[in-house]
Amino acid sequence: MENISLILSDLDGTLFHDDKSISDHTKQVIAETQKKGILFGISTSRALVNASRYLDGLTPDVMITNGGGLVYYKEEKIYSCEFTKDEARTLIDAAFKFGGKDFTISVDNENGLYCNSKEDLGDRYWTPTDFSDFNEPAMKVCVETLDKQLVEKIASSIGIDKIDFLPFSDIPWYKMSKKNATKERAIENLCSYLNLPAEKIVAFGDDFNDIGMLKICGKGIAMENAIGEVKSVADEICPSNENDGVARWIQEHLI
């Protein structure tokens, strides 16, 4: 597959093992691929600062983070799409209004991940807050609920047509982001910046917000552990995240 110029991989459920680690084997395979001149990138819902701290020796050429709200190529920011301070504050206030004062929410932006949860988020790098004085832009506002109608009420506080919202398959949460803060829109901007056709990208994913990414890229690969909706749009299925599926596919097809 000599036409592949860029590999994009989701993190959770994809490049990560279930314990959020990346195997030495996977890191070695990615390094070998980069030496061959193929770019490697991360495409994750995680906030930039949180995702970066888990990479443990990997040096991606591309970082698509915050669900597509932020894109870096090397050290240069090439795309950003976020709620303004006022929009973020309105969504936070609406979340507590409709969900109750003890409603659990999280907000992320380029500076970090903030949450009022009293439980373990499964993420070592988050800042606890009650959001009473939160006054920053936001790339994602997430709420702990699977009640779509409740999420629509919250989103309507700034205009439901302005928001992209999706559930997570592995946790009972919904994410809300700006309409253009998606992985597929991030990839469109990256391709424009690099003058790179999307057909020359192979992408790996497992969850709802990977569907658009797999569809827009030249080769979309679903993990064996992916949800059915992702597998249904994928060109191929590779071994699971626990079995280093990304690395095994790269070894078989690109090295």
C-alpha positions in Angstrom: 0.0 0.0 0.0 2.5 2.6 -1.2 -0.1 5.3 -1.5 -0.5 5.7 2.3 1.1 8.9 3.5 -0.5 9.3 7.0 -1.7 6.9 9.7 -4.3 8.3 12.2 -5.2 6.4 15.3 -7.7 6.9 18.0 -6.4 6.3 21.6 -9.0 4.7 23.9 -10.0 1.3 22.7 -7.7 1.5 19.7 -4.0 2.3 20.3 -4.3 2.0 24.1 -4.6 -1.3 25.8 -7.5 -1.3 28.3 -5.1 0.0 31.1 -4.3 3.1 28.9 -0.8 1.8 28.1 0.8 1.6 24.7 2.9 -1.6 24.2 6.6 -1.4 23.4 5.9 -3.4 20.3 3.4 -0.8 19.0 5.8 2.1 19.8 8.6 0.3 17.8 6.3 -0.4 14.8 5.2 3.3 14.7 8.8 4.5 14.9 9.7 2.2 12.0 6.8 3.5 10.0 7.9 7.1 10.6 11.4 6.3 9.5 9.9 5.1 6.2 8.5 8.6 5.7 4.9 7.9 6.6 3.4 10.4 9.0 1.8 9.1 12.2 -1.0 11.0 14.0 -3.3 10.7 17.0 -7.0 11.4 16.6 -8.7 11.4 20.0 -11.5 12.8 22.1 -9.1 13.5 24.9 -7.9 17.0 25.7 -4.5 17.8 24.2 -2.7 18.0 27.6 -4.2 14.8 28.8 -3.6 12.8 25.6 0.1 14.0 25.4 0.8 12.7 28.9 -0.2 9.2 28.0 1.9 8.8 24.8 5.0 7.7 26.7 7.8 8.1 24.2 5.7 8.3 21.0 6.3 11.4 18.9 3.3 11.9 16.6 3.6 14.2 13.6 -0.1 15.1 14.0 -2.3 15.6 17.0 -6.0 15.8 16.5 -7.5 16.2 20.0 -10.5 17.4 21.9 -12.7 15.3 19.6 -11.5 17.2 16.5 -11.6 20.7 18.1 -7.9 21.1 17.9 -5.3 20.1 15.4 -1.5 20.4 15.6 1.0 19.5 12.8 4.4 19.2 14.4 4.5 22.2 16.7 2.1 24.4 14.7 -1.6 24.8 15.5 -3.5 24.6 12.3 -7.2 24.3 13.4 -9.2 25.2 16.4 -13.0 25.2 16.9 -14.4 25.9 20.4 -17.3 27.3 22.3 -16.7 30.9 23.4 -16.5 31.7 27.1 -20.1 32.8 27.1 -21.3 29.8 25.2 -19.5 27.4 27.5 -20.9 29.2 30.6 -24.4 29.0 29.1 -24.1 25.3 28.5 -22.7 24.7 32.0 -25.5 26.6 33.6 -28.1 24.8 31.5 -26.6 21.4 32.5 -27.1 22.2 36.1 -30.6 23.7 35.5 -31.9 20.7 33.6 -29.8 18.0 35.3 -29.8 19.2 38.8 -27.2 20.8 41.1 -25.4 17.5 41.5 -25.2 16.7 37.8 -21.8 15.5 36.8 -20.2 17.3 33.9 -16.7 17.8 32.4 -15.3 20.5 30.2 -12.1 20.4 28.2 -10.1 23.0 26.2 -6.5 23.5 25.2 -5.5 24.1 28.8 -6.9 20.9 30.3 -9.8 18.8 31.5 -12.1 20.0 34.3 -14.8 18.0 36.1 -16.9 18.0 39.2 -17.0 14.2 39.5 -16.3 12.6 42.9 -15.5 9.3 41.2 -12.4 8.1 39.2 -12.7 9.4 35.6 -10.3 6.8 34.4 -8.0 9.7 33.6 -5.1 10.7 35.8 -4.8 14.2 34.5 -8.0 16.2 35.3 -8.6 19.3 37.4 -11.5 19.1 40.0 -13.9 22.0 40.0 -17.5 22.9 40.9 -17.6 25.2 37.8 -18.9 28.1 39.9 -16.3 30.4 38.6 -15.3 28.7 35.3 -14.8 31.3 32.7 -12.9 29.8 29.8 -13.6 28.7 26.2 -14.4 25.0 25.8 -13.9 22.5 23.0 -16.2 19.9 24.6 -18.8 19.9 27.3 -19.7 16.4 28.4 -22.5 15.3 30.7 -23.1 12.1 32.6 -26.4 10.9 31.1 -27.7 8.8 28.3 -30.9 10.8 28.2 -30.8 12.3 24.6 -33.8 14.6 25.3 -32.0 16.1 28.3 -28.9 16.7 26.2 -31.0 18.3 23.6 -32.4 20.7 26.2 -28.9 21.7 27.3 -27.7 22.1 23.7 -30.7 24.3 22.9 -29.5 26.9 25.4 -27.2 28.2 22.7 -28.9 26.6 19.7 -29.1 22.9 19.0 -28.1 23.5 15.3 -24.7 24.8 16.5 -23.8 21.6 18.3 -22.5 18.2 17.4 -23.5 15.7 20.2 -22.8 12.0 20.5 -22.9 9.4 23.2 -19.9 7.3 24.2 -20.3 3.5 23.9 -18.2 2.5 27.0 -19.4 5.1 29.5 -22.9 6.7 30.2 -21.9 10.1 29.0 -22.8 12.4 26.1 -20.3 14.9 24.5 -21.3 18.3 23.1 -19.0 20.3 20.8 -19.2 22.9 18.2 -20.7 21.7 14.9 -17.4 21.8 13.1 -15.3 20.3 16.0 -15.4 16.8 14.7 -12.6 14.4 13.6 -13.7 14.5 10.0 -13.7 18.3 9.8 -10.3 18.3 11.5 -9.0 15.9 8.9 -10.4 18.1 6.1 -8.4 21.1 7.5 -5.3 18.9 8.0 -5.5 17.7 4.4 -5.9 21.2 3.1 -2.9 22.4 5.1 -0.6 19.5 4.0 -2.0 19.4 0.5 -2.7 15.7 1.1 -5.7 13.8 -0.3 -7.7 12.0 2.3 -7.4 8.9 0.1 -3.8 8.7 1.3 -4.8 8.3 5.0 -5.5 5.2 6.9 -7.5 5.6 10.1 -8.2 3.3 13.1 -11.1 3.6 15.5 -13.6 1.9 17.7 -16.4 4.3 18.8 -19.2 6.6 17.6 -17.0 9.6 17.0 -14.6 7.6 14.8 -17.3 6.8 12.2 -16.9 10.1 10.3 -13.1 9.7 10.4 -13.2 6.2 9.0 -15.6 7.2 6.2 -13.6 10.2 5.1 -10.2 8.5 4.9 -8.9 6.3 2.1 -8.8 3.3 4.4 -10.9 3.0 7.5 -10.0 0.3 9.9 -12.2 -0.8 12.8 -10.8 -2.6 15.8 -12.1 -6.1 16.5 -13.4 -4.6 19.8 -15.2 -1.7 18.0 -18.9 -1.2 18.3 -21.1 -2.6 15.5 -21.8 0.9 14.0 -18.1 1.4 13.5 -17.5 -2.0 12.0 -20.4 -1.5 9.6 -18.6 1.5 7.9 -15.1 0.2 8.0 -13.2 -1.1 5.0 -11.4 -3.7 7.2 -11.3 -5.0 10.8 -8.0 -5.5 12.5 -7.2 -7.3 15.8 -8.3 -5.8 19.1 -6.6 -3.0 21.0 -5.5 -5.6 23.6 -3.8 -7.5 20.8 -1.9 -4.5 19.3 -4.3 -4.4 16.3 -3.0 -1.1 15.0 0.6 -2.3 15.0 -0.2 -5.7 13.5 -2.1 -4.0 10.6 0.8 -1.6 10.0 3.3 -4.4 10.0 1.3 -6.5 7.5 0.5 -3.7 5.1 3.0 -0.9 5.4 6.4 -2.2 6.7 
